[in-house]
Amino acid sequence: MKSKLSLVLILFVLLVACKESKKNTPKIEKPLSKEIVLDENDIYSVLVSKNNQIVFEAYYNGKTSENVSNVQSLTKGIMSILIGIAIDKKFIPSENETIDTYLNDEFKTIEDKRKKTITIKHLLNQTSGLSWKGFLEHQNWVNSENPVAFVLQKKLDHIPGEKYNYNTGATHLLSAILSKSTGKTTLEFANEYLFEALDINTVNWGKRNDGNYDGGGLGLEVKPRDLLKIGQLLENEGILNGVEIVSKSWIQKLFDVNEKLATDWGLRNSKHGFCWYKANLNGDRIDYGMGYGGQFIIMIADKNLVIVTTHNHDTPNGIEQQIKFLNRKLPLLIEKYGN
């Protein structure tokens, strides 16, 4: 009788242990390609971080975690972080410095003296006033002998600070200013003060014809996992393992709604400034960086959520890809991982 009771007791203990083991075993996620991505041929990666931990990571259409992606205008957001670090380190007094301080050679031939009132902040906020007709300018700008001079020679359509006009060429000036102010190339500065701290080791960054690393969004390639690290750093207000990489005050400035102006790009009713977007989606406050085709770093601070995705950029359908991701897929990702 005792042996039978002992056997029953052993079986009961094993059954309870088995149930507890199942409880503690991480749930295997259903592939997002079945729920959200639908095997589309334009998407390359989706990564999701919750409370600084990766909870989903997948690659599509032959891409792997080792492949870099052309991040397009996410470059602008990275440039804004680097400018902030340069200000933190006293290489640049503030974002209110006029750009002629750093671009002396190019300004020697500038006749319109009003351009001397353009500040670094105007470049960050797309309010330089310099004429720019979007992508129609890109080919001539890229092919120009001196892309910095090409931008500065543009007609001043508006008083600096007066009107928002998205200007990739003007953002490139930030790269030249960073190099002039620090005595380092933009890549050298980024490696020393940002990338090495985040253990970002694989970066392909092209230069424009003026010798400066591209600051506008047509020459930077980074791994998606490294984009996630940048998003996590921003979510943690510039702190990594207790060490300040970017000052909290600068991070707050990047996402201050009062520093942003209405834009037609991105989520509906987005505002843009300091090279980052802000919007509300289904009641959630969204801060995000965006590159053509659907290159995104998205932060939902109230849910401690960071989402990164990369897409094919070499397509005439890039804007449609961006809209499709933001309107159809992003809400599903937030619903799935935000709780």
C-alpha positions in Angstrom: 0.0 0.0 0.0 2.8 2.4 1.0 4.6 1.7 -2.3 1.4 2.5 -4.3 1.0 5.8 -2.4 4.6 6.6 -3.0 4.2 6.0 -6.7 1.1 8.1 -6.9 2.9 10.9 -5.0 5.9 10.7 -7.4 3.6 10.9 -10.4 1.8 13.9 -8.9 5.0 15.7 -8.3 6.2 15.0 -11.9 2.9 16.2 -13.3 3.1 19.5 -11.3 6.8 20.0 -12.4 5.9 19.4 -16.0 3.1 22.0 -15.8 5.4 24.6 -14.2 8.1 23.9 -16.8 5.6 24.6 -19.5 4.6 27.9 -17.8 8.2 29.0 -17.6 9.0 28.1 -21.2 9.1 31.1 -23.5 6.2 31.1 -25.9 7.4 30.5 -29.5 6.1 33.4 -31.6 4.2 32.7 -34.7 6.2 34.0 -37.7 5.3 37.6 -38.4 5.5 36.6 -42.1 2.2 34.8 -41.6 0.5 37.5 -39.4 1.8 40.8 -40.7 4.4 40.6 -43.4 2.5 38.3 -45.7 5.7 37.2 -47.6 5.9 40.6 -49.3 9.0 41.1 -51.4 9.8 44.7 -50.2 10.5 44.0 -46.5 14.0 43.0 -45.2 13.8 43.0 -41.4 11.5 43.5 -38.4 13.0 43.8 -34.9 11.0 44.6 -31.7 12.5 45.5 -28.3 10.4 45.6 -25.1 12.0 46.9 -21.9 15.4 46.8 -23.6 15.1 43.2 -24.5 14.6 41.9 -28.1 11.3 40.0 -28.2 11.2 39.5 -31.9 13.7 39.5 -34.7 13.2 38.2 -38.2 14.7 38.7 -41.7 13.0 38.3 -45.1 13.8 37.9 -48.8 17.2 36.4 -48.3 18.5 39.0 -45.7 20.1 38.0 -42.5 21.3 39.7 -39.3 24.7 40.2 -40.9 23.4 42.2 -43.9 23.6 46.0 -43.7 20.7 48.1 -45.0 20.8 51.5 -46.7 19.0 53.6 -44.1 18.3 56.6 -46.3 17.0 59.6 -44.3 17.5 57.8 -41.0 20.9 59.3 -41.6 19.5 62.6 -40.7 18.4 61.4 -37.3 21.9 59.9 -36.6 23.4 63.3 -37.7 21.2 65.0 -35.1 22.5 62.7 -32.4 26.1 63.4 -33.4 25.5 67.2 -33.4 24.1 66.9 -29.9 27.1 65.0 -28.8 29.4 67.6 -30.3 27.5 70.3 -28.3 27.7 68.2 -25.2 31.5 67.9 -25.7 31.8 71.6 -26.3 33.0 71.3 -29.9 30.0 73.4 -30.9 28.6 76.1 -28.4 25.0 75.4 -29.3 22.6 74.7 -32.1 22.0 78.4 -32.4 25.4 79.0 -33.9 25.3 80.4 -37.5 26.7 78.0 -40.1 29.0 80.6 -41.7 31.2 80.2 -38.6 32.1 76.7 -39.9 31.7 77.1 -43.7 34.0 80.1 -44.3 35.3 79.1 -47.7 31.9 78.4 -49.1 30.5 81.7 -47.8 33.2 83.7 -49.5 31.2 83.6 -52.7 27.7 84.1 -51.1 26.2 87.4 -52.1 22.9 87.2 -50.1 24.0 88.2 -46.6 20.7 86.9 -45.2 22.2 83.4 -45.5 24.6 84.3 -42.8 21.7 84.1 -40.3 21.1 80.4 -41.0 21.8 78.4 -37.9 22.5 74.8 -37.1 19.0 74.6 -35.7 17.5 75.8 -38.9 19.3 72.8 -40.7 18.0 70.4 -38.1 14.5 71.7 -38.4 14.3 72.0 -42.2 13.8 75.8 -41.9 17.0 77.1 -43.6 14.9 78.9 -46.2 17.1 77.6 -49.0 15.3 76.6 -52.1 15.0 72.8 -52.5 12.6 70.8 -54.7 12.9 67.4 -53.0 14.1 64.4 -54.9 14.3 66.5 -58.1 17.5 68.0 -56.7 19.2 64.8 -55.7 20.9 63.8 -58.9 22.4 67.2 -59.6 23.4 67.6 -56.0 25.1 64.2 -55.8 27.0 64.9 -59.1 28.1 68.4 -58.2 31.7 69.1 -57.6 31.0 70.6 -54.2 27.7 69.6 -52.7 28.0 72.0 -49.8 28.5 74.9 -52.1 25.7 73.6 -54.3 23.2 73.9 -51.4 24.4 77.3 -50.2 24.2 78.8 -53.7 20.5 78.0 -53.8 18.2 81.0 -53.8 16.8 82.0 -50.4 13.1 81.4 -50.7 12.2 82.3 -47.2 13.8 84.1 -44.2 15.6 81.4 -42.2 13.4 79.9 -39.5 10.2 81.1 -41.2 9.0 78.1 -43.2 9.4 74.3 -43.2 10.8 72.8 -46.4 12.3 69.3 -46.3 15.9 69.7 -47.6 18.3 66.7 -47.8 21.1 68.9 -49.1 20.8 71.3 -46.2 21.1 68.4 -43.7 24.3 67.3 -45.4 25.8 70.6 -44.3 25.7 69.2 -40.7 28.3 66.7 -41.7 30.6 69.4 -43.0 30.0 71.4 -39.8 30.7 68.4 -37.6 34.0 67.8 -39.3 35.1 71.5 -39.2 34.2 71.9 -35.6 35.8 68.7 -34.3 38.8 68.2 -36.6 37.6 64.7 -37.3 35.6 63.2 -40.1 32.0 62.5 -39.4 32.7 58.7 -39.3 35.7 59.1 -37.0 33.6 61.2 -34.6 30.7 58.8 -34.8 32.9 55.8 -34.1 34.6 57.5 -31.1 31.5 59.0 -29.4 28.6 56.8 -30.5 29.2 53.6 -32.5 32.0 52.1 -30.4 29.9 52.7 -27.2 27.0 50.8 -28.8 29.2 48.1 -30.2 28.3 49.1 -33.8 31.2 47.7 -35.8 29.9 47.4 -39.4 29.1 50.7 -41.0 29.4 51.6 -44.7 29.3 55.3 -45.0 29.8 57.0 -48.4 31.3 60.4 -49.0 30.0 63.1 -51.3 32.2 64.9 -53.8 33.2 67.6 -51.3 35.0 64.9 -49.2 32.4 64.9 -46.4 30.5 61.8 -45.3 26.9 62.0 -46.6 24.7 63.7 -44.0 21.5 63.8 -46.0 20.5 60.2 -46.4 22.0 58.8 -49.6 25.1 56.9 -48.4 24.8 55.2 -45.0 24.4 51.4 -44.5 23.9 49.9 -41.0 22.7 46.6 -39.6 19.1 46.6 -38.4 20.2 45.3 -35.0 22.4 48.4 -34.7 19.5 50.6 -35.6 17.7 49.0 -32.7 20.6 49.9 -30.4 20.3 53.5 -31.4 16.5 53.4 -30.7 17.1 51.9 -27.3 19.7 54.5 -26.5 17.2 57.2 -27.3 14.5 55.5 -25.3 16.9 55.4 -22.3 17.5 59.2 -22.6 21.1 58.8 -23.8 22.2 56.4 -21.0 23.9 53.1 -21.7 24.9 50.9 -18.8 24.9 53.9 -16.5 27.1 55.9 -18.8 25.9 59.1 -20.6 26.4 58.8 -24.3 24.1 61.7 -25.2 22.9 64.3 -22.7 19.3 63.9 -21.5 18.7 67.5 -22.3 19.6 67.0 -26.0 17.4 63.8 -26.2 14.5 65.8 -24.8 15.1 68.5 -27.4 15.0 66.0 -30.2 11.5 64.9 -29.2 10.1 68.2 -27.8 6.8 68.8 -29.7 7.5 72.5 -29.4 10.6 72.1 -31.5 8.6 70.5 -34.4 6.6 71.7 -37.3 3.7 70.1 -39.3 4.8 67.9 -42.1 3.1 65.9 -44.8 5.5 63.0 -44.4 5.0 59.9 -42.2 2.0 59.2 -40.0 -1.0 61.4 -40.3 -0.6 64.7 -38.4 3.1 64.1 -37.8 5.3 66.9 -36.7 9.0 67.0 -37.6 12.0 68.8 -36.1 15.6 68.0 -35.0 15.4 65.3 -37.7 12.8 63.2 -35.8 9.1 62.8 -36.2 6.3 62.9 -33.6 2.7 61.7 -33.9 -0.1 60.0 -32.1 -1.4 56.6 -33.3 -4.5 55.1 -31.7 -3.8 57.0 -28.5 -0.1 56.1 -28.4 2.6 58.7 -28.5 5.0 57.8 -31.3 8.5 59.2 -31.8 10.2 58.0 -35.0 12.9 58.3 -37.6 12.1 57.5 -41.2 14.0 56.8 -44.4 12.7 56.4 -47.9 11.2 53.0 -48.7 10.4 52.1 -45.1 13.5 52.3 -43.0 12.2 53.0 -39.5 13.3 53.5 -35.9 10.1 53.8 -33.9 9.8 54.4 -30.2 6.7 54.2 -28.1 8.0 55.4 -24.8 4.8 54.7 -22.7 5.1 51.1 -23.7 8.9 50.8 -23.5 8.8 49.6 -27.0 11.2 50.1 -29.9 10.5 48.8 -33.4 13.0 48.7 -36.3 12.2 47.7 -39.8 14.1 47.9 -43.1 12.8 47.6 -46.6 14.0 47.7 -50.2 15.0 51.3 -50.9 15.8 50.9 -54.6 12.3 51.3 -55.8 10.0 54.0 -57.2 7.3 52.7 -54.7 9.2 53.7 -51.6 6.6 56.2 -50.3 3.8 53.6 -50.7 5.9 51.1 -48.8 6.3 53.6 -45.9 2.6 54.4 -45.8 1.7 50.7 -45.9 3.9 49.9 -43.0 2.8 52.8 -40.8 -0.9 52.4 -41.4 -1.3 48.7 -41.6 1.6 46.9 -39.9 2.7 49.3 -37.2 -0.6 49.2 -35.3 -0.5 45.4 -35.3 3.0 45.3 -34.0 2.1 47.7 -31.2 -1.0 45.7 -30.3 1.0 42.5 -30.3 4.0 43.6 -28.3 2.9 46.7 -26.4 1.2 45.1 -23.5 
